[in-house]
Amino acid sequence: MVSFILQLVTSQGKNVDVYQEATEIRDYTEAFQKQTEATIIGLFRMHYLKSLIIPMTTLEVLRSW
């Protein structure tokens, strides 16, 4: 966390308060890391299946030529 804050200070300038921005980025990163594999699998729900089948089928057809 310390090196991250130093990078923010370097990019923002020495006279800028980066504490709030660092806290927001840390919270977002922690929340992202806590996501489970189930949320990734949720991307492939039936709702999105049609959007995946068409391009994948097209790729397979082109590959078989």
URWO-V172174 format. One record per pair of residues at least 12 apart in sequence whose ideal C-beta (glycine too) atoms are under 8 Angstrom apart, sorted by sequence separation. I is the first residue (numbers start at 1). J is the second residue. If there is no record, write none. Layout:
I:J / I:J
//
This chain:
5:18 / 8:21 / 5:19 / 8:22 / 5:22 / 4:22 / 1:22 / 4:25 / 4:26 / 1:26
//
